[in-house]
Amino acid sequence: MRLYLLGFMTLLITGCALPSKDQTLYQQIGEQAGLERLVDAFINQIGNDDKVFHYFKHTNITHFRNGFISHMCDVLDGPCEYQGDNMVQIHTGMNINEHDFNHVVDLLIKAMNEADIEHPVQNKILARLAPMRGEIIKI
């Protein structure tokens, strides 16, 4: 009986730690701390990448970080409302091609892995971002 009770208690404790399907994506990634961890990992991925760094070399990193955190917080149903420029305004004149766009998505996936975001949650995040593709690639 004791073993059964111990197993049941372990299941309850473990079950409480698992992300609930009722949680927002923002909650599933660890709220503000998790979002900041993800964005910082993404910025590091970009900063160490020769293929796409040229798109960002004149970027104010603090401004980009704050804007991306706010944007992602909004996209992931966090307590934020993004007030920055839209994707067309941000990317106009950058001439981002499909190959480089896909490469940046790969860097985001690496950042999500580094931030220990589970793959099903990653897929949901990418699905939320995917409709913006046409606003970013302009050739």
N, C-alpha and C positions, 0 to 999 in steps of 0.2 A: 504494500500500500504506500509506503514511504517513497519508493522508487517511482511509482506511478504519479504521486503528488509532485515530486521533484521534476519529473519530465513535463508534467502539465504546467508547472510554474515557469520552467525554462521556455516552453512554447509561448506562454503569455508574454513573457519579457521580450523574447526575440520578436514575436509578432508585433509588439508595440513599436519596435525600432524600424520596422519595414515601412517604406513609403506607402501611403494609402492611395487608392485610386481616386479618392475624394480630394487629395491634396493638389494644389496648383503645381505647375512645373517649377515655379519660383520656390515653392516650399520643398519640392523633391530634390532640387539641387543644393539646398542648404540655406535658402533665403539670402540675405545681403552678403554674408560672409562667403557662401558658396559661389554667388554670382561674381563677387570681386576676385575670388580665387580663379574662376574660369576666365574672366576678362584679362587678368594679369598673365595667366598662362598663354592666352591667345596673343597678347602683345609681345611676349617673349618669343613665341613661335614666329611671328612676323619679323621681329627684329633680328632673328638669326637665320632668315631665309633670303638667299640671293635672288630667287626668282621673282618675288613680289615686293621686296623691300622698297624698290624705287617708287612704288605708288604711295608710300608712306614716309619717305625720307624727309619731306618738309612739313610733316604733321606735328602739331603741338600735341605731344603724347598725353599730357594731363587733360587737355580738352577732349581728345579722342576717347580716353579712358572713361571720363565722366559721362560723355555722351553715349558711349556704347553700353555702359552700365545702365543708364537710364532707359535706353532703347530696349535692351534685353529684359530689364525688369518689367517693362510694359508688355512686351511680347509674351513673356512667360507668366502673365497674370499676377505680377507682384503689385505692391502698393504704390507704384509709380505711374505717372502719366508723362510719356515722352513729349517734350515741347520743342525738340530740335528740328533741324532741317529734314526734309523727307529724303528718301534714297536717291531720287533723281537729282535733287539739288546738290547733295553731297558728292555724287559720282560724275556729274556732268563735266566733260572735258578730260576725264581721266583715261578714256578710251580703253576700258577694261575688256579684254577678250575672254572668250569662253574658257580657254585653257587656264588662264590665270585666275579666273573666278573659281573654277573647280579646285585649283590648287589651294586657294584661300579656304575653301570649305574643308579640304583635307587638313589644313593647319588648325581649323576650328575643332575638327574631330580629335586631332592629337591633343589639343588643349583640354577638351572634355575628358579624354582618357586620363590626362595628367591630373585633372581635378576630381578624378574618381566618380564621374557621373556614369551611371549604369547605361548600358547600350539601349534598352527600351526607352529610357528618358532622352537619350541623345537623339534617337529617331524622331521622337515627338518634337524636340527643339528644332531639328532640321526641317521637319514638315511645316513648322510655323514660319521659318525663315524662307523657305523655298519660293513662295509667291513673289518675293522681292527681287528675284533673279533678273526678271525683265527690266526692272528699274535701274539695275546696276550695270549690266552688259549693254553697251551702246557702241556698236561698230557698224 
